[in-house]
Amino acid sequence: MCAWAGWRIQDCLFCQCFLKERSLFMSQLVVLKIGGSLGNQTLDVLAEAVRAILARKELPVVVHGGGPRISRALREKNLELPFVQGQRLTTAAAVPVIQQVLEQEINGEIVFGLRNRGVSAQGLFGSAGLLQAQPLLGMERTAGVGRVDLSVLRPLLNSPQAVVIAPLATNAVGDVYNVNADTAAAAIAAALPASKLVLLTDVPGIYVDYPNGDMLTDTDSDQLWDLLQQGRFAQGMYPKVQAVLASLEAGVKECFVVHGGDLAALTWALADNFQGGPARGTRICQQQQTAIFEKMEAEQSHA
């Protein structure tokens, strides 16, 4: 049985908190999560996506990771750390290294890259009071998100720009914790609340029994939860699946997992009034929404 099989949506603290703490904005908000392996193609795709979101009078929030860059920096310091259920175990000695990579390197590179492509962007550190850490048992300085302080984020959402967030959190005494970027993105999407969460990764979508199984295309939270309990996902996909389930539970309308270098896939995920069509990744919605789409497709096929 999968080690995550005992995890339940209602146990996720940020779901409980954010269902009570929401903020209304004049514009729809879309949360994008990207990895830390940045190249010109990734930044080109991201810039086009942000430009499209802004053109629709919506506001993009970008949360970035730093996986490979962090791993390399830790190796240089002889601080190689294991992954536990898809999340990096972070020691106190590793925190300054991770903070340097995420906040002083990658965050600025993304902001500069977007601006250099004609897109307005502003960086924000989760450790600057935005994300409250919820320490994970046995994971030292790795944490989930206990709360998102929207008062830190709101001022940056008053302008048509991308807000680029580095996923570190702090506790009550200011200690910095490492947070999985998927987890941070889901927490922020739930807190706003965002209309859509899009996770950009290095595979086309969520695969069952990877690498030999099939990719999910249009699914719902119930099916995803069942597959999670059965241990049907690769270890690296678990934080993404958990993030998707938690954000849907907290009220985000739909989530997508697509390849970060595929502009067509990202365009598909960002489409308004999603009505299906050829899948370019994995779309996940709440169970009732999927039932409606299936009914519509059945009616069209019999028309």
N, C-alpha and C positions, 0 to 999 in steps of 0.2 A: 504494500500500500504506500502511496505517496506520502512523504513527510508533511505535506501541506494539507492532507485530507481533513484534519481536524479544524482547519481555519474556517471561520464563519464570517459572513459579511457583517453581522451585527456586533462582532467583536472589534471591528476596526474603529478606533477612537475618533478618527477625523470624520467618519460618516455620522456619528452621533452628534459631534459638535457642530458640524457644518449644516446639518438639517435645521439647526436652531439659529445659526448666524449666517445671514445672507445679505447681499447688497444689490440694489437695483441700479442698473446703468441705462442710459439712453440708448446705447448701442449693444448689439449682440457681441459676445466675446467668444473667441476661439483659442483654445490652448493647444500649442504644438510642442511636442517633445522631440528633441534631436539628440543624437549621440555625440560623443566627443571627438570622433574621427572626422575632422573637417578638411575638406578639399574644395577646390574651386567649383566642382560640380555640385557638391552639397550646398554651398553658399549660394550658387546660382539658383538652384531649385528653391531654397528657402526664401530668397529675395523675391522670386516670382510669386510664391505662395503668399507672402506677407503683402505684396503689392495688390494681389487679387482680393485679399481680405479687406484691406483698407479701401479699395475701390467700391466695395459693397457697403461702405460706412460701418463696417464691423471693426473690432479691435483685436489684434493678435497678441497673445502672451506666449513667449517662447521659453521653454525650460530646457536646459542643455545638460548632458552628462559629460563624462571625461574618461571613460573606461580605459582604453588603450594608452592614453597619455598619462593617466594616473599610474597604471601598472609599470610603465617605463620609468617614470620618476621615482617610484618606490623601489624598483630594482636598483637604480643608481645609488640609493641610500641603504641598500641591503635590507629592505623592509618588505619583502614579498609576503603578501597576506592571502589567506585562502578565501574562497567564496563559499558561503553557506546558503543553500537554497536560492541561488542566484544573486545574493547580496554580498558585497565585500565586507569581511570582518575588519573593522578599523580600530587600531590601537591609538592611544594618546600620542605616541611618537609619530604616527602617520598623519595626524590631522594637519600640521603645518604644511606638509608636502601636498596633500590633497587640496588644501585651501589655496595654496600658491597656484596650482594647475587650474583649478576651476575659476577662481576669482581674478587672479592677476594675469592669466594667460588666455584661456579659452573664452571667457565672457567678453573680454575686450576684443578678441579676434572676431567674434561673431558680430558685435556691435559695429566695429570698424568695417567688416566685410559687407554688412547691410548698407551702411552709410555710403560706402564706396560704390555701391550699386544703385544709388539714388533712393534708398529707403530710409526713412527716419527711424532711429532706434535709440533706446536708452537702456543701459545695464542696471541690474539690481541684484544685490547679494541676499540670499535667504538668511544669512547669518546676521544681517543688519536689522534684525527684529521682525522680519517677515514670517519666518517659520519657527514655530516652537517645537523643540525636539521631544519625541516620545521614545525614550531609550528601549531598545530591544533586548530581551533577556539573553545573556550570554554572548552578546555582540559588541561589548565594550563601547566604543564611540561610534557605532552605527545606530541610527535611530529611524523611526517612522516620524510622521508629522502629527503632533497633538492638536495644533491649532495654526491657522493662518491669520496673521494680523492684517486685515484689509486696509487699515489706516495707513500702512506703509506703502501699499500698492496703489490706492485710489488716486493720489496726486498725479501719478504717471499715466493714468488712464483718461486724463482730461484732454489729451492731445492725440491726433491721428499718427501714432507711431507704434513700433513693436517694442514691448518691454521684454528684455532678455534676462532670465533669472538663473543664477548659479545655485544649485540645490544643497546648501548647507544650512543647518539649523542650530539654535542655541537653547540651552536650558535656562532655568531661573537665575543662575549665578553667572551666566555668560560663557559657559563651556561650549565649544563648537563641536557639532556632531556631523558626520557624513550621512547623507540621505540618498537613497537610490533615486535617480532622476525620474523614473516612471512613477514612483510613489509620490514624489514632490509634485509632479505635473497633475496627477489625479487629485491630490489634496487641494491644489490651487483651483483646478477646474470645478471641484465640488464647492469650494468656498465662494466663488464669484457670484452666482454659478455660471459656468460657460455653457453655451448651447452645444458645443462639440469638443471632444478631445481626440487629437490625432497623434499617434505614436509613430515616429519615423524610425525605422530600424534597418538592419543590413540584410533582411530577408523580405520577401514580398508580402508576408502576412503571418497569421498564426497557423502553425502546422500541428496536426494530430499525429503522434508517433513519429516525430521528425528523426531522421531524414527520409524515412521510407513511406510515411503516410501522406495524406492529402492536406491541402491548405483549406481552411475554413473560409468561406466567402461571405455569406449573409447568415448570421446566427444571432442568438439571443443570450441573455444573461443566464437563463436556466440551463441551456445546453452547455454553455461555457463552464458553469459551476459543476455540472455533472462530470465533465471531462477532467476538470481540475481534481476533483475527489478521486477519480480513477487513476491519476498520475500519468496522464496521456501527453503531457507537454515536456519539451526539453527544459533542462534546469534554467537556462538563461531566459526562457519565456515566462517563467513563473511570476516574476515581479510585474511584467506587463499584464498578464491575465488578472492578477490580483488587483492591479491599478484600475483596469477596465471595470471589473466587477464592483469595486468600491465606488468609483465615480458614478456609475449607473445607479447604484443603490442610493447615492446622495442626490440624485436628480438630474445629472447630465443626460441629455436626450439620446445621444448616440456617440459611439467611439469607433475609431478606425485604426488599424495597424497596417502600414504600407511601407514600401521600400523608400528610404530617404533620398536616393539618387534618381528616382523615377518621377519626373514632373507630371506625366500623365496620370500616375497613380495618385499623387497628391491633389491634382485637379479634380479627379474623381471623388476623392474623400471630401473635398471642400464644396462640392456642388450643392446649390440650394435645393430645397424641396426634394431630397433624395428619393428617387423612384426606381432604384435598382439599376438595370442595364448591365453590360459586361463588367464583371468584377475585376478590379485592379489591385485588390488587397482583401483585407478582412474587415467587414462591417459588423458591429455588435450593437444591439439596441436592447431596450427593456423587453421582456417577454411579450407584452401586449402589442407593442409596435410591430414585432416580427409577424405575429398572427394576422395583423391588419394587412401587411404587405403580401403575405401568402394568400389571403382571401382575394385581394385585388388581382393578383396574378392568375388565380384560378378562374375568376370571373372573366378576365380578358381572354383566357385560353378557350372559354366556352362561348365567347361572343360570336 
